[in-house]
Amino acid sequence: MIAAEIYERAGHERVAVDIDEESELEYWVTELGVTADDVRRAVEAVGHQALAVREYLASHTTP
C-alpha cells in the first residue's frame, strides 16, 4: 500500500498535487477530469496546492 492510500484511508484529503510520481498524476487526472498536460500546466502556474490547482483548472479549462 502506498502512502497516499494510507493517508486516504485515515480520512484525509490530498492537499498537494504531485506531478512527478506517475500514479499520483494519474490520480489527479481522474479526480479532476482533465488531461495530464492540464494538471502539469496548472501546477506550473499556481504551485502544488490542490485547492489552487482546482481553482485554476475551473477557470482555464472548458467542461
VMD Tcl script that builds the backbone (N, CA, C; Angstrom):
set m [mol new atoms 189]
animate dup $m
set s [atomselect $m all]
$s set {name element resname resid chain x y z} {
  {N N MET 1 A 0.855 -1.175 0.000}
  {CA C MET 1 A 0.000 0.000 0.000}
  {C C MET 1 A 0.901 1.239 0.000}
  {N N ILE 2 A 0.571 2.184 -0.877}
  {CA C ILE 2 A 1.384 3.403 -0.935}
  {C C ILE 2 A 0.922 4.396 0.122}
  {N N ALA 3 A 1.780 5.344 0.423}
  {CA C ALA 3 A 1.483 6.313 1.482}
  {C C ALA 3 A 0.177 7.055 1.233}
  {N N ALA 4 A -0.094 7.412 -0.018}
  {CA C ALA 4 A -1.323 8.146 -0.327}
  {C C ALA 4 A -2.562 7.331 0.036}
  {N N GLU 5 A -2.511 6.006 -0.194}
  {CA C GLU 5 A -3.652 5.162 0.158}
  {C C GLU 5 A -3.849 5.118 1.667}
  {N N ILE 6 A -2.775 5.030 2.410}
  {CA C ILE 6 A -2.862 5.042 3.870}
  {C C ILE 6 A -3.456 6.366 4.325}
  {N N TYR 7 A -2.992 7.453 3.738}
  {CA C TYR 7 A -3.471 8.795 4.075}
  {C C TYR 7 A -4.969 8.907 3.805}
  {N N GLU 8 A -5.407 8.425 2.646}
  {CA C GLU 8 A -6.829 8.492 2.306}
  {C C GLU 8 A -7.670 7.623 3.230}
  {N N ARG 9 A -7.199 6.452 3.564}
  {CA C ARG 9 A -7.954 5.568 4.447}
  {C C ARG 9 A -8.130 6.174 5.836}
  {N N ALA 10 A -7.219 7.026 6.206}
  {CA C ALA 10 A -7.324 7.687 7.508}
  {C C ALA 10 A -8.333 8.824 7.469}
  {N N GLY 11 A -8.931 9.080 6.296}
  {CA C GLY 11 A -9.962 10.099 6.185}
  {C C GLY 11 A -9.439 11.472 5.820}
  {N N HIS 12 A -8.214 11.542 5.373}
  {CA C HIS 12 A -7.629 12.824 4.998}
  {C C HIS 12 A -7.771 13.046 3.498}
  {N N GLU 13 A -7.854 14.299 3.116}
  {CA C GLU 13 A -7.873 14.628 1.706}
  {C C GLU 13 A -6.468 14.961 1.252}
  {N N ARG 14 A -6.204 14.731 0.007}
  {CA C ARG 14 A -4.907 15.104 -0.542}
  {C C ARG 14 A -4.885 16.619 -0.706}
  {N N VAL 15 A -3.831 17.228 -0.244}
  {CA C VAL 15 A -3.737 18.683 -0.309}
  {C C VAL 15 A -2.661 19.157 -1.268}
  {N N ALA 16 A -1.849 18.233 -1.769}
  {CA C ALA 16 A -0.794 18.608 -2.706}
  {C C ALA 16 A -0.893 17.745 -3.962}
  {N N VAL 17 A -0.648 18.373 -5.092}
  {CA C VAL 17 A -0.669 17.680 -6.371}
  {C C VAL 17 A 0.769 17.358 -6.753}
  {N N ASP 18 A 1.074 16.062 -6.806}
  {CA C ASP 18 A 2.422 15.608 -7.155}
  {C C ASP 18 A 2.420 15.172 -8.608}
  {N N ILE 19 A 3.110 15.909 -9.465}
  {CA C ILE 19 A 3.144 15.565 -10.883}
  {C C ILE 19 A 4.376 14.746 -11.243}
  {N N ASP 20 A 5.252 14.516 -10.278}
  {CA C ASP 20 A 6.474 13.767 -10.544}
  {C C ASP 20 A 6.291 12.266 -10.371}
  {N N GLU 21 A 5.310 11.868 -9.607}
  {CA C GLU 21 A 5.006 10.455 -9.374}
  {C C GLU 21 A 3.863 10.065 -10.311}
  {N N GLU 22 A 4.110 9.120 -11.209}
  {CA C GLU 22 A 3.129 8.757 -12.243}
  {C C GLU 22 A 1.771 8.353 -11.654}
  {N N SER 23 A 1.772 7.551 -10.591}
  {CA C SER 23 A 0.495 7.123 -10.006}
  {C C SER 23 A -0.264 8.301 -9.410}
  {N N GLU 24 A 0.456 9.257 -8.867}
  {CA C GLU 24 A -0.189 10.459 -8.325}
  {C C GLU 24 A -0.775 11.317 -9.445}
  {N N LEU 25 A -0.011 11.468 -10.512}
  {CA C LEU 25 A -0.501 12.229 -11.660}
  {C C LEU 25 A -1.772 11.585 -12.210}
  {N N GLU 26 A -1.767 10.263 -12.328}
  {CA C GLU 26 A -2.951 9.547 -12.804}
  {C C GLU 26 A -4.148 9.773 -11.871}
  {N N TYR 27 A -3.888 9.776 -10.565}
  {CA C TYR 27 A -4.960 10.047 -9.600}
  {C C TYR 27 A -5.590 11.406 -9.887}
  {N N TRP 28 A -4.755 12.438 -10.054}
  {CA C TRP 28 A -5.275 13.791 -10.254}
  {C C TRP 28 A -5.969 13.954 -11.598}
  {N N VAL 29 A -5.495 13.267 -12.621}
  {CA C VAL 29 A -6.164 13.296 -13.921}
  {C C VAL 29 A -7.592 12.768 -13.767}
  {N N THR 30 A -7.730 11.651 -13.078}
  {CA C THR 30 A -9.051 11.063 -12.851}
  {C C THR 30 A -9.897 11.935 -11.928}
  {N N GLU 31 A -9.310 12.382 -10.842}
  {CA C GLU 31 A -10.022 13.181 -9.846}
  {C C GLU 31 A -10.541 14.494 -10.432}
  {N N LEU 32 A -9.738 15.124 -11.270}
  {CA C LEU 32 A -10.089 16.448 -11.794}
  {C C LEU 32 A -10.762 16.389 -13.162}
  {N N GLY 33 A -10.724 15.239 -13.810}
  {CA C GLY 33 A -11.370 15.095 -15.109}
  {C C GLY 33 A -10.716 15.906 -16.213}
  {N N VAL 34 A -9.399 16.002 -16.160}
  {CA C VAL 34 A -8.641 16.749 -17.160}
  {C C VAL 34 A -7.479 15.889 -17.651}
  {N N THR 35 A -6.715 16.404 -18.589}
  {CA C THR 35 A -5.570 15.661 -19.091}
  {C C THR 35 A -4.359 15.846 -18.189}
  {N N ALA 36 A -3.376 14.984 -18.361}
  {CA C ALA 36 A -2.125 15.110 -17.608}
  {C C ALA 36 A -1.455 16.442 -17.926}
  {N N ASP 37 A -1.512 16.866 -19.181}
  {CA C ASP 37 A -0.932 18.161 -19.546}
  {C C ASP 37 A -1.637 19.309 -18.836}
  {N N ASP 38 A -2.958 19.210 -18.686}
  {CA C ASP 38 A -3.705 20.238 -17.956}
  {C C ASP 38 A -3.236 20.321 -16.505}
  {N N VAL 39 A -3.058 19.164 -15.883}
  {CA C VAL 39 A -2.609 19.129 -14.487}
  {C C VAL 39 A -1.214 19.734 -14.378}
  {N N ARG 40 A -0.322 19.327 -15.266}
  {CA C ARG 40 A 1.044 19.873 -15.241}
  {C C ARG 40 A 1.044 21.389 -15.430}
  {N N ARG 41 A 0.260 21.868 -16.379}
  {CA C ARG 41 A 0.164 23.298 -16.660}
  {C C ARG 41 A -0.365 24.057 -15.433}
  {N N ALA 42 A -1.350 23.505 -14.777}
  {CA C ALA 42 A -1.922 24.139 -13.590}
  {C C ALA 42 A -0.897 24.213 -12.460}
  {N N VAL 43 A -0.177 23.123 -12.241}
  {CA C VAL 43 A 0.841 23.113 -11.183}
  {C C VAL 43 A 1.946 24.119 -11.500}
  {N N GLU 44 A 2.339 24.192 -12.760}
  {CA C GLU 44 A 3.358 25.173 -13.146}
  {C C GLU 44 A 2.867 26.595 -12.905}
  {N N ALA 45 A 1.579 26.830 -13.094}
  {CA C ALA 45 A 1.018 28.173 -12.954}
  {C C ALA 45 A 0.792 28.586 -11.506}
  {N N VAL 46 A 0.298 27.640 -10.671}
  {CA C VAL 46 A -0.117 28.037 -9.314}
  {C C VAL 46 A 0.556 27.271 -8.185}
  {N N GLY 47 A 1.384 26.292 -8.517}
  {CA C GLY 47 A 2.034 25.507 -7.480}
  {C C GLY 47 A 1.299 24.213 -7.202}
  {N N HIS 48 A 1.712 23.523 -6.157}
  {CA C HIS 48 A 1.231 22.171 -5.878}
  {C C HIS 48 A -0.003 22.084 -4.981}
  {N N GLN 49 A -0.476 23.175 -4.453}
  {CA C GLN 49 A -1.627 23.125 -3.557}
  {C C GLN 49 A -2.880 22.712 -4.342}
  {N N ALA 50 A -3.532 21.660 -3.890}
  {CA C ALA 50 A -4.667 21.091 -4.614}
  {C C ALA 50 A -5.793 22.097 -4.827}
  {N N LEU 51 A -6.107 22.882 -3.826}
  {CA C LEU 51 A -7.188 23.852 -3.974}
  {C C LEU 51 A -6.865 24.866 -5.064}
  {N N ALA 52 A -5.641 25.352 -5.097}
  {CA C ALA 52 A -5.235 26.316 -6.124}
  {C C ALA 52 A -5.282 25.683 -7.508}
  {N N VAL 53 A -4.870 24.425 -7.604}
  {CA C VAL 53 A -4.911 23.723 -8.883}
  {C C VAL 53 A -6.356 23.561 -9.345}
  {N N ARG 54 A -7.240 23.183 -8.429}
  {CA C ARG 54 A -8.664 23.040 -8.771}
  {C C ARG 54 A -9.243 24.366 -9.268}
  {N N GLU 55 A -8.939 25.445 -8.558}
  {CA C GLU 55 A -9.451 26.753 -8.955}
  {C C GLU 55 A -8.911 27.176 -10.307}
  {N N TYR 56 A -7.629 26.958 -10.528}
  {CA C TYR 56 A -7.015 27.296 -11.813}
  {C C TYR 56 A -7.703 26.535 -12.944}
  {N N LEU 57 A -7.857 25.234 -12.765}
  {CA C LEU 57 A -8.465 24.423 -13.812}
  {C C LEU 57 A -9.925 24.819 -14.063}
  {N N ALA 58 A -10.631 25.179 -13.011}
  {CA C ALA 58 A -12.029 25.585 -13.162}
  {C C ALA 58 A -12.146 26.840 -14.032}
  {N N SER 59 A -11.152 27.694 -13.970}
  {CA C SER 59 A -11.229 28.937 -14.746}
  {C C SER 59 A -10.458 28.888 -16.059}
  {N N HIS 60 A -9.699 27.801 -16.299}
  {CA C HIS 60 A -8.874 27.743 -17.504}
  {C C HIS 60 A -9.160 26.545 -18.418}
  {N N THR 61 A -10.130 25.748 -18.092}
  {CA C THR 61 A -10.478 24.620 -18.965}
  {C C THR 61 A -11.966 24.667 -19.276}
  {N N THR 62 A -12.330 24.074 -20.381}
  {CA C THR 62 A -13.739 24.033 -20.746}
  {C C THR 62 A -14.312 22.681 -20.356}
  {N N PRO 63 A -15.540 22.663 -19.884}
  {CA C PRO 63 A -16.157 21.402 -19.432}
  {C C PRO 63 A -16.408 20.431 -20.560}
}
mol reanalyze $m
mol bondsrecalc $m
mol representation Tube
mol addrep $m
